[in-house]
């Protein structure tokens, strides 16, 4: 787990608080805000130990992570996002890199704008790339890749609760595309792009196969 100074944590906390106070308002560069709604499968893997507190806005060390979503239905800028996929890599409070996989140029433009607005509070967005994003699996056992794993990969498994059947869950979190999250564990993962490189193993993961949210970004 990589630890850094409090300056990064304060940046993250301020960004997440801003998301809450402005009902998921977009970054200043985004200009006009647009209504959104999305639903699909969401996955996040990071370097924190289990129960990463970043989704609650707690002041913590800066964690590194990757994530993504396969959108089954949704709309942004009056464009249908069904079938689109996106992924991100971040050092929270530092930088963000985004990857979009859309069916056509119109959907790609809307998806690019949506991901920038949704994840801008995670850090400075360095680049948005068109890429092949795959998110496969079920019930917490997922595999996320970007460009076949050359840029990003993460494999996860669920962390079950007392009944030994269902995972722990968190509700009302600050994740803009999935306020409800189930607890998982990252078996392994890696990221290498844009001058950034890190690996993940036996660390935190969140997921939701029925992720959904709506608002304004």
GIMO-V525749 format. One record per pair of residues at least 24 apart in sequence whose ideal C-beta (glycine too) atoms are under 7 Angstrom apart, sorted by the first residue. I is the first residue (numbers start at 1). J is the second residue. D is the distance in Angstrom with one decimal. If there is no record, write none. Layout:
# GIMO-V525749
i->I j->J d->D
i->I j->J d->D
This chain:
# GIMO-V525749
i->1 j->47 d->5.2
i->1 j->48 d->6.6
i->1 j->49 d->7.0
i->2 j->47 d->6.1
i->2 j->64 d->6.1
i->3 j->61 d->4.5
i->4 j->61 d->5.9
i->4 j->62 d->4.5
i->8 j->62 d->3.9
i->8 j->93 d->3.7
i->8 j->94 d->6.0
i->9 j->59 d->4.7
i->9 j->60 d->5.5
i->9 j->61 d->6.3
i->9 j->62 d->6.5
i->9 j->93 d->6.4
i->10 j->59 d->6.6
i->11 j->93 d->3.9
i->12 j->54 d->6.6
i->12 j->92 d->4.8
i->12 j->93 d->3.9
i->13 j->57 d->5.7
i->13 j->59 d->5.1
i->15 j->121 d->3.4
i->15 j->122 d->6.9
i->16 j->57 d->4.5
i->16 j->121 d->6.0
i->16 j->174 d->4.7
i->17 j->57 d->6.1
i->18 j->121 d->6.1
i->19 j->121 d->5.1
i->19 j->174 d->6.0
i->19 j->176 d->6.4
i->20 j->174 d->6.2
i->23 j->215 d->5.6
i->23 j->216 d->6.0
i->24 j->176 d->5.1
i->24 j->215 d->4.4
i->24 j->216 d->6.4
i->24 j->217 d->5.5
i->25 j->216 d->6.9
i->26 j->117 d->3.4
i->26 j->120 d->6.7
i->26 j->217 d->4.6
i->27 j->116 d->6.7
i->27 j->117 d->6.3
i->27 j->120 d->3.6
i->30 j->113 d->7.0
i->30 j->116 d->6.5
i->30 j->117 d->4.8
i->33 j->216 d->4.9
i->33 j->217 d->6.1
i->34 j->76 d->6.0
i->34 j->77 d->5.1
i->34 j->216 d->6.9
i->34 j->217 d->6.3
i->35 j->216 d->5.5
i->36 j->75 d->6.9
i->36 j->76 d->4.5
i->36 j->114 d->6.3
i->36 j->214 d->6.4
i->36 j->215 d->6.3
i->36 j->217 d->5.2
i->37 j->74 d->5.5
i->37 j->75 d->5.8
i->37 j->214 d->3.8
i->38 j->71 d->5.6
i->38 j->74 d->3.7
i->38 j->81 d->6.4
i->38 j->177 d->5.5
i->38 j->212 d->6.6
i->38 j->213 d->6.3
i->39 j->72 d->5.6
i->39 j->73 d->4.8
i->39 j->74 d->6.0
i->39 j->211 d->6.7
i->39 j->212 d->3.9
i->40 j->69 d->5.4
i->40 j->70 d->5.0
i->40 j->71 d->4.2
i->40 j->72 d->4.4
i->40 j->211 d->5.9
i->41 j->69 d->6.7
i->41 j->70 d->4.8
i->41 j->135 d->6.0
i->41 j->209 d->4.8
i->41 j->211 d->6.4
i->42 j->69 d->4.7
i->42 j->177 d->5.8
i->42 j->178 d->4.2
i->42 j->207 d->6.5
i->42 j->208 d->5.0
i->42 j->211 d->3.7
i->43 j->67 d->5.8
i->43 j->68 d->5.8
i->43 j->135 d->6.1
i->43 j->142 d->5.1
i->43 j->144 d->5.4
i->43 j->156 d->6.6
i->43 j->207 d->4.9
i->44 j->205 d->6.5
i->44 j->206 d->4.6
i->45 j->154 d->4.2
i->45 j->156 d->6.2
i->45 j->186 d->4.1
i->45 j->189 d->5.0
i->45 j->200 d->5.6
i->45 j->205 d->4.6
i->46 j->203 d->6.4
i->46 j->204 d->5.2
i->47 j->200 d->5.9
i->47 j->203 d->5.4
i->48 j->203 d->6.3
i->48 j->204 d->4.5
i->49 j->203 d->6.8
i->49 j->204 d->6.3
i->50 j->159 d->6.5
i->50 j->183 d->6.9
i->50 j->185 d->6.5
i->50 j->204 d->5.3
i->51 j->183 d->6.9
i->51 j->204 d->6.9
i->52 j->204 d->4.2
i->54 j->92 d->5.9
i->55 j->170 d->6.7
i->55 j->173 d->4.1
i->55 j->174 d->5.6
i->55 j->175 d->5.6
i->55 j->181 d->6.6
i->55 j->206 d->7.0
i->56 j->173 d->6.6
i->56 j->174 d->7.0
i->57 j->174 d->5.6
i->62 j->91 d->5.7
i->62 j->92 d->5.4
i->62 j->93 d->5.1
i->62 j->94 d->6.2
i->63 j->92 d->5.6
i->64 j->91 d->4.9
i->64 j->198 d->4.9
i->65 j->90 d->6.1
i->66 j->144 d->6.8
i->66 j->152 d->5.2
i->66 j->154 d->5.4
i->66 j->189 d->6.1
i->66 j->191 d->5.4
i->68 j->133 d->5.9
i->68 j->135 d->5.4
i->68 j->144 d->5.0
i->69 j->177 d->5.8
i->69 j->211 d->6.7
i->70 j->135 d->4.5
i->76 j->110 d->5.1
i->76 j->113 d->6.8
i->76 j->114 d->4.3
i->77 j->110 d->4.6
i->77 j->113 d->6.1
i->79 j->106 d->5.8
i->79 j->107 d->5.9
i->79 j->110 d->3.6
i->81 j->107 d->6.6
i->81 j->110 d->6.6
i->81 j->111 d->6.2
i->84 j->111 d->5.0
i->85 j->133 d->4.1
i->85 j->135 d->6.4
i->86 j->111 d->6.1
i->86 j->115 d->5.1
i->86 j->133 d->6.3
i->87 j->133 d->4.8
i->87 j->144 d->6.6
i->87 j->146 d->5.1
i->87 j->152 d->6.1
i->88 j->115 d->7.0
i->88 j->119 d->5.6
i->89 j->152 d->6.1
i->89 j->191 d->4.7
i->89 j->193 d->7.0
i->89 j->196 d->7.0
i->90 j->122 d->4.8
i->90 j->123 d->5.6
i->91 j->123 d->6.6
i->92 j->122 d->5.6
i->92 j->123 d->6.2
i->93 j->123 d->5.6
i->94 j->123 d->4.8
i->95 j->123 d->4.9
i->95 j->124 d->5.4
i->95 j->126 d->5.2
i->95 j->196 d->7.0
i->96 j->122 d->4.9
i->96 j->123 d->4.6
i->96 j->124 d->6.7
i->96 j->125 d->4.8
i->96 j->126 d->6.7
i->97 j->126 d->5.4
i->97 j->127 d->5.6
i->97 j->193 d->6.2
i->97 j->194 d->5.4
i->98 j->125 d->6.5
i->98 j->128 d->4.4
i->99 j->129 d->5.2
i->99 j->131 d->4.1
i->99 j->133 d->5.7
i->99 j->146 d->5.0
i->100 j->128 d->6.3
i->100 j->130 d->6.0
i->101 j->131 d->6.3
i->101 j->132 d->6.0
i->101 j->133 d->4.0
i->114 j->217 d->6.6
i->117 j->217 d->3.9
i->118 j->176 d->4.6
i->118 j->177 d->6.1
i->118 j->217 d->5.9
i->126 j->194 d->5.9
i->127 j->194 d->6.1
i->138 j->209 d->6.6
i->140 j->167 d->5.9
i->140 j->182 d->6.4
i->140 j->184 d->4.9
i->140 j->207 d->5.6
i->142 j->207 d->6.2
i->151 j->192 d->6.6
i->151 j->193 d->4.7
i->152 j->191 d->5.0
i->153 j->189 d->5.9
i->153 j->190 d->5.5
i->154 j->186 d->6.0
i->154 j->189 d->3.6
i->154 j->200 d->6.6
i->155 j->187 d->4.7
i->155 j->188 d->5.7
i->155 j->189 d->6.9
i->156 j->184 d->4.6
i->156 j->185 d->6.4
i->156 j->186 d->5.5
i->156 j->187 d->6.3
i->156 j->205 d->4.3
i->156 j->207 d->6.5
i->157 j->184 d->6.3
i->157 j->185 d->5.5
i->157 j->187 d->5.9
i->158 j->182 d->6.8
i->158 j->184 d->5.2
i->159 j->183 d->4.4
i->159 j->184 d->5.9
i->159 j->185 d->5.4
i->176 j->213 d->6.4
i->177 j->211 d->6.1
i->177 j->213 d->5.7
i->178 j->208 d->4.8
i->178 j->211 d->3.6
i->178 j->213 d->6.4
i->179 j->213 d->5.9
i->180 j->208 d->5.8
i->181 j->206 d->4.1
i->181 j->208 d->5.7
i->182 j->206 d->6.8
i->182 j->207 d->5.3
i->182 j->208 d->5.7
